[in-house]
């Protein structure tokens, strides 16, 4: 069993991951991405009924936490969940 004294960075990294997920909209976005497999901002906007700027801010937080990645496809960026820990967390929650 891992303890904080031996590996504080592991606990800090996991806490940051949980902080990024600890917002209802971001949690919904990640769950939706896992269900759909991938999505662009327009699809997320239609699903969440929020302004694109708000969704983009949440995407930035999820990307910086290493939860999702985006791949450019012409003019759009397709996002998907890329962190296996997050997949396990979402599956446990839902």
C-alpha positions as CSV (number, residue, x, y, z in Angstrom):
1,X,0.0,0.0,0.0
2,X,1.4,3.4,-1.1
3,X,1.8,6.0,1.6
4,X,2.2,9.8,1.4
5,X,5.6,9.8,3.0
6,X,7.1,7.6,0.4
7,X,5.4,9.2,-2.6
8,X,3.8,12.6,-2.0
9,X,3.8,13.4,-5.7
10,X,1.4,10.5,-6.4
11,X,-1.1,11.9,-3.9
12,X,-0.7,15.4,-5.2
13,X,-1.3,14.3,-8.8
14,X,-4.4,12.3,-7.8
15,X,-5.7,15.2,-5.8
16,X,-5.3,17.5,-8.9
17,X,-7.1,15.0,-11.1
18,X,-10.0,14.8,-8.6
19,X,-10.1,18.6,-8.4
20,X,-10.5,18.9,-12.1
21,X,-13.4,16.4,-12.1
22,X,-15.0,18.0,-9.0
23,X,-17.3,20.3,-11.0
24,X,-20.7,19.1,-12.2
25,X,-20.3,20.4,-15.7
26,X,-16.8,18.8,-16.2
27,X,-18.1,15.6,-14.7
28,X,-21.0,15.6,-17.1
29,X,-18.6,16.4,-20.0
30,X,-16.3,13.5,-19.2
31,X,-19.2,11.1,-18.7
32,X,-20.6,12.2,-22.1
33,X,-17.3,11.8,-23.8
34,X,-16.9,8.3,-22.5
35,X,-20.4,7.4,-23.7
36,X,-20.0,9.0,-27.1
37,X,-16.3,7.9,-27.5
38,X,-15.4,11.4,-28.7
39,X,-17.0,14.8,-29.5
40,X,-16.4,18.3,-30.7
41,X,-17.3,21.5,-28.8
42,X,-20.5,22.0,-30.9
43,X,-21.9,18.7,-29.9
44,X,-21.0,19.3,-26.2
45,X,-22.7,22.8,-26.5
46,X,-25.9,21.3,-27.8
47,X,-25.9,18.6,-25.2
48,X,-25.1,20.9,-22.2
49,X,-27.1,23.9,-23.4
50,X,-24.3,26.3,-22.5
51,X,-22.3,28.9,-24.3
52,X,-19.3,27.7,-26.3
53,X,-17.0,30.0,-24.3
54,X,-18.1,28.2,-21.0
55,X,-17.5,24.8,-22.5
56,X,-14.1,25.9,-23.9
57,X,-13.1,27.0,-20.4
58,X,-14.0,23.6,-19.0
59,X,-12.2,21.8,-21.8
60,X,-9.1,23.8,-21.0
61,X,-9.2,22.6,-17.4
62,X,-9.7,19.0,-18.4
63,X,-6.9,19.2,-20.9
64,X,-4.5,20.8,-18.5
65,X,-5.3,18.1,-15.9
66,X,-4.4,15.4,-18.6
67,X,-8.0,14.0,-18.6
68,X,-8.9,14.7,-22.2
69,X,-7.0,15.2,-25.4
70,X,-8.0,16.9,-28.6
71,X,-7.2,16.0,-32.2
72,X,-7.7,18.4,-35.0
73,X,-9.9,17.3,-37.9
74,X,-10.0,20.1,-40.4
75,X,-11.5,23.1,-38.6
76,X,-12.8,21.2,-35.6
77,X,-11.1,19.6,-32.7
78,X,-12.4,16.2,-31.6
79,X,-12.0,15.5,-27.9
80,X,-11.8,12.2,-26.1
81,X,-11.0,10.9,-22.6
82,X,-7.4,9.8,-22.5
83,X,-6.7,9.1,-18.9
84,X,-7.3,5.5,-17.8
85,X,-7.7,6.5,-14.1
86,X,-10.5,8.8,-15.0
87,X,-12.3,6.1,-16.9
88,X,-12.2,3.9,-13.8
89,X,-13.4,6.8,-11.6
90,X,-16.3,7.6,-13.9
91,X,-17.3,3.9,-14.2
92,X,-17.2,3.7,-10.4
93,X,-19.4,6.8,-10.0
94,X,-22.0,6.0,-12.6
